[in-house]
Amino acid sequence: MKINKSFAERINYIRETELQSRAHSKKIVYWEEDSRLRSEQGKALVFILPTRGCSWALSKSGGCSICGYIYDNPQQTDFDSIYDTFQAILKNKLKKEFAYAIKIFTSGSFLDPLEIPEELQLKFTEELSKYEQIKEIVVESRPEYIKGSTLQKIAKVIDVSILEIAIGLESTNNSILMNSINKGFFWEDFEKATKIVKENGAKVKAYLLFKPPFVSEYDSMRDMLQSVKRIISLEIDTISINAVSIHRGTYLSQLFEKHQYRTPWLWSLFYVCKNIKEHFPNLRLICDIVAGGNMRGAHNCGECDQEVIQAIKNFTMSQNVDSLGEEISCSCKNEWKSNLLHEKISISEQVSQKYM
């Protein structure tokens, strides 16, 4: 049993209520941003395709407790329009002088045939093979849609070595996956999917979620370190730490609105990134802070937020731990430390020295 039934039922009740106001936009959302590629700094062209959305979120289990992306997906999909627009954007936006990563997101799983039929998965990836400046292709998928037969077909239309499949693992702790996130799969499913991807010549990126519901600040810091060590054992070289932000229409948003949850401290992310990179210097570590400095995203006191966010951004782009080496001074750091202690966490002298 990979779900907590009562927890899933509550999430599903909230989901079904909120889905009544689901959006109907069929337009591709896209943007260009600076990005850290594997071997260099470059550009990323990011696409959000208006598919039906995540099958897990639409299931009777209600999806993940923290995710509200499904509300932005249309109920019907015009694939002809999506593909034509995708082609036009690539043609108009890609510049020969830059190295690019192309990130194709659906707010669900690119490899789920209910979201994108298999023939269209191949059509999208084959189109990308026409551009020499594309050095990386990133798609997202839940483990259950990652199949060797699918990857073998993709390998016939592109150089599969530049394909990276990003999986929202969130944590390697099965209890957190079941009782905090309602993920619907366990660590062992991620292991199996990773093996399939690597056997077929592609790469894996693991998303980790910082501070899911019912996990304290310090426990989430510890879970990040433990999870990274476990993921590294699978020879995965890209990990993205995603700080929780509050999505509307979710179980977590209800906790937040009742003042029963505080979004993460930026200090925690700063020191977690520093600690991980010091221990695993060859790891490509990305830290994505959505709504940073906002009450609904990771934040400190407001005075130092942008300075800390910028330091983390600089680190992500450079992969140089020295970007996190200079001490940022603010009185709220003492409040953060007190918060860790207030949670009645036993902090050993060794851990205290690492994080304080």
C-alpha positions in Angstrom: 0.0 0.0 0.0 1.7 3.2 -1.2 -0.9 5.7 0.0 -2.4 6.6 3.4 -6.1 6.1 2.6 -7.5 8.8 4.9 -4.9 11.3 3.8 -5.6 10.6 0.1 -9.3 10.9 0.6 -8.9 14.4 2.2 -6.7 15.5 -0.7 -9.1 14.2 -3.3 -12.0 16.0 -1.6 -10.2 19.3 -1.9 -9.1 18.5 -5.5 -12.6 17.6 -6.7 -13.9 20.9 -5.3 -11.2 23.0 -6.8 -11.3 21.3 -10.2 -14.7 22.8 -10.8 -12.9 26.1 -11.4 -10.2 24.6 -13.6 -8.7 26.8 -16.3 -9.3 26.2 -20.0 -6.4 28.0 -21.6 -4.9 26.1 -24.5 -1.9 28.4 -25.1 1.7 27.3 -24.7 3.5 29.2 -22.0 7.2 29.6 -22.7 10.2 31.7 -21.6 13.9 32.0 -22.0 16.2 32.0 -19.0 19.9 31.7 -18.0 20.6 28.1 -17.2 23.4 25.9 -15.9 24.1 23.2 -18.4 26.2 20.2 -17.5 29.5 21.6 -18.8 28.8 25.3 -19.2 26.5 28.2 -18.6 23.9 28.7 -21.3 20.3 29.4 -22.0 17.1 27.4 -21.4 14.0 27.6 -23.4 11.2 26.5 -21.1 7.9 25.2 -22.5 4.7 24.5 -20.4 2.5 22.5 -22.7 -1.3 22.8 -22.1 -2.1 19.0 -21.8 -4.9 17.5 -19.8 -2.5 17.5 -16.8 -1.2 15.0 -14.3 -3.0 11.7 -14.3 -2.1 11.2 -10.6 -3.7 14.6 -9.7 -6.8 13.6 -11.7 -7.1 10.2 -10.0 -9.3 9.2 -7.1 -6.2 9.5 -4.9 -6.2 13.2 -5.4 -2.5 13.7 -6.4 0.1 15.4 -4.3 -0.7 17.4 -1.2 1.5 20.3 -2.3 0.7 20.6 -6.0 -1.9 22.8 -7.7 -0.5 22.8 -11.2 -3.5 20.8 -12.4 -5.8 23.8 -12.2 -3.9 25.5 -15.0 -4.3 22.7 -17.5 -7.2 22.7 -20.0 -9.7 19.9 -20.0 -9.2 19.3 -23.7 -6.0 19.5 -25.7 -5.4 20.8 -29.2 -2.2 18.9 -30.1 -2.0 20.2 -33.7 -2.0 23.8 -32.4 0.5 22.9 -29.6 3.0 21.3 -32.1 2.7 24.1 -34.7 3.3 26.7 -32.0 6.2 24.7 -30.5 7.9 24.6 -34.0 7.5 28.3 -34.5 8.9 29.2 -31.1 12.0 27.1 -31.7 12.6 28.6 -35.1 12.2 32.2 -33.9 13.9 32.0 -30.5 16.9 29.7 -30.8 20.1 31.7 -31.5 23.2 30.0 -33.0 25.6 31.7 -30.6 24.2 30.1 -27.4 24.1 26.6 -26.0 20.6 25.6 -25.0 18.7 23.3 -22.8 15.1 22.7 -23.9 12.8 22.0 -21.0 9.4 20.6 -21.9 7.0 20.5 -19.0 3.3 19.5 -18.9 2.6 20.0 -15.2 2.4 16.2 -15.3 4.4 13.5 -17.2 5.7 14.0 -20.7 5.9 10.2 -21.1 2.3 9.6 -20.0 0.4 8.6 -23.2 -2.8 10.0 -21.7 -1.1 13.4 -21.6 0.9 13.2 -24.8 0.3 10.3 -27.2 3.4 8.3 -28.0 3.6 9.4 -31.6 3.6 13.0 -30.5 6.3 12.4 -27.9 8.4 11.2 -30.8 7.4 14.1 -33.0 8.4 16.7 -30.3 11.8 15.1 -29.7 12.5 14.6 -33.4 11.9 18.3 -34.0 14.6 19.1 -31.4 17.1 17.0 -33.2 17.3 19.6 -36.0 19.1 22.2 -33.9 22.8 21.8 -33.2 22.7 24.4 -30.4 20.5 22.2 -28.3 22.8 20.5 -25.9 20.2 19.2 -23.4 16.6 18.1 -23.5 14.7 17.9 -20.2 11.3 16.3 -19.8 9.4 15.3 -16.6 7.8 12.0 -15.8 6.5 9.9 -12.9 8.3 6.5 -12.7 5.4 4.4 -13.9 5.6 5.9 -17.4 9.3 5.3 -17.9 9.6 2.2 -20.1 12.5 0.8 -22.0 10.4 0.4 -25.1 9.5 4.1 -25.1 13.1 5.2 -24.6 14.2 2.9 -27.4 11.8 4.6 -29.8 13.0 8.0 -28.7 16.6 6.9 -29.3 15.8 6.4 -32.9 14.9 10.1 -33.5 17.4 11.9 -31.2 20.8 11.4 -29.5 19.4 10.0 -26.3 22.5 10.9 -24.4 21.3 14.6 -24.2 17.9 13.5 -22.9 17.4 14.1 -19.1 14.3 12.7 -17.5 13.4 14.7 -14.4 11.5 12.7 -11.7 9.8 14.4 -8.8 11.1 12.0 -6.2 10.8 14.7 -3.4 12.3 12.4 -0.7 13.9 9.0 -0.4 11.9 8.4 2.8 8.8 6.3 2.0 7.0 7.6 5.1 7.3 11.2 3.9 6.2 10.2 0.4 3.1 8.5 1.7 2.1 10.5 4.8 3.3 14.1 3.8 3.1 14.2 0.1 0.8 11.4 -1.1 3.2 10.7 -3.9 1.7 7.4 -4.9 5.1 5.7 -5.4 8.1 4.8 -3.2 11.9 5.0 -3.4 12.0 1.5 -4.9 9.9 2.7 -7.9 12.4 5.6 -8.5 15.3 3.1 -8.3 13.6 0.9 -11.0 12.9 3.9 -13.3 16.4 5.2 -12.9 17.8 1.8 -13.9 15.6 1.8 -17.1 16.7 5.3 -18.0 20.4 4.6 -17.6 20.3 1.3 -19.4 18.9 3.1 -22.4 21.5 5.8 -22.4 19.6 8.8 -21.1 20.1 10.7 -17.8 18.1 11.3 -14.7 17.4 14.4 -12.7 15.9 14.0 -9.2 13.7 16.7 -7.7 13.8 16.9 -3.9 11.1 18.9 -2.0 12.3 21.0 0.9 9.9 21.1 3.8 6.7 19.1 2.9 3.8 19.3 5.3 4.3 17.6 8.7 8.1 17.7 8.4 9.9 20.3 10.6 12.6 22.7 9.2 15.4 20.8 10.7 14.1 17.4 9.8 13.7 18.5 6.2 17.4 19.7 6.3 18.4 16.3 7.5 16.1 14.5 5.0 17.8 16.5 2.1 21.2 15.3 3.2 20.1 11.7 3.6 18.2 11.7 0.3 21.1 13.2 -1.7 23.5 10.5 -0.3 21.0 7.8 -1.4 20.5 9.3 -4.8 24.2 9.7 -5.4 24.6 5.9 -4.8 22.6 5.5 -8.1 25.2 7.5 -9.9 22.8 10.4 -10.7 24.6 13.6 -11.2 21.9 16.2 -11.2 19.6 17.0 -8.2 17.2 19.9 -8.0 16.1 21.1 -4.5 12.7 22.7 -4.8 11.6 24.8 -1.8 7.9 24.5 -1.1 5.7 27.3 -2.3 1.9 27.5 -1.5 -0.3 26.4 -4.4 -4.0 27.3 -4.4 -6.5 24.5 -3.9 -4.2 22.1 -2.1 -4.1 20.3 1.2 -1.0 22.4 2.1 -2.7 25.7 1.2 -5.4 24.9 3.8 -2.7 24.3 6.5 -1.0 27.6 5.5 -4.3 29.6 5.7 -4.9 28.2 9.2 -1.4 29.3 10.2 -0.4 25.7 10.7 2.5 25.8 8.3 5.4 28.2 7.6 7.2 28.1 4.3 10.9 27.3 4.5 13.6 29.7 5.7 16.1 30.8 3.0 18.8 30.2 5.6 18.0 26.5 5.6 18.3 26.3 1.8 21.6 28.3 1.9 23.3 26.0 4.3 21.8 22.8 2.8 23.2 23.7 -0.6 26.6 24.6 0.9 26.8 21.4 2.8 25.8 19.1 -0.1 28.1 20.7 -2.6 31.1 20.5 -0.2 30.5 16.8 0.2 29.7 16.1 -3.4 31.6 18.6 -5.5 30.9 16.8 -8.9 27.1 16.9 -8.4 25.2 19.4 -10.4 23.0 20.9 -7.7 20.2 23.2 -8.6 18.1 25.1 -6.1 14.8 26.5 -7.4 13.1 29.1 -5.2 9.6 29.9 -6.5 8.0 32.9 -4.9 11.2 33.6 -2.9 11.0 36.4 -0.4 7.2 36.0 -0.4 5.2 34.7 2.5 3.9 31.9 0.2 7.5 30.9 -0.7 10.8 30.5 1.0 11.6 33.6 3.0 13.6 35.1 5.9 12.7 38.4 7.5 12.4 40.5 4.3 15.5 42.5 4.9 18.0 39.9 3.7 15.8 37.8 1.4 17.1 39.1 -1.9 20.7 38.9 -0.9 20.3 35.2 0.1 18.3 34.4 -3.0 20.9 36.0 -5.2 23.7 34.0 -3.5 21.8 30.8 -4.2 21.1 31.8 -7.8 24.8 32.6 -8.3 25.7 29.2 -6.9 23.3 27.4 -9.1 24.7 29.1 -12.2 28.4 28.7 -11.3 28.3 25.5 -9.3 31.0 27.2 -7.3 30.5 26.6 -3.6 32.5 29.8 -2.9 29.4 31.7 -4.0 27.9 30.5 -0.7 31.2 31.1 1.2 30.7 34.7 2.2 28.8 35.1 5.4 25.6 37.1 5.0 24.8 39.0 8.2 21.2 39.6 9.4 19.6 39.5 12.8 17.0 37.1 11.7 19.6 34.3 11.5 19.3 34.1 15.3 15.5 33.7 14.9 16.1 30.9 12.5 18.5 29.1 14.9 16.0 29.6 17.7 13.3 28.1 15.5 15.3 25.0 15.0 15.7 24.7 18.8 12.1 25.5 19.4 11.1 22.5 17.3 12.7 20.4 20.1 15.3 19.0 17.8 18.4 17.5 19.4 21.3 19.2 17.5 24.6 17.6 18.2 27.7 19.7 18.4 28.9 18.4 15.0 25.6 19.3 13.3 25.4 22.6 15.1 28.9 23.6 13.8 27.9 22.6 10.3 24.7 24.6 10.1 25.3 27.5 12.5 
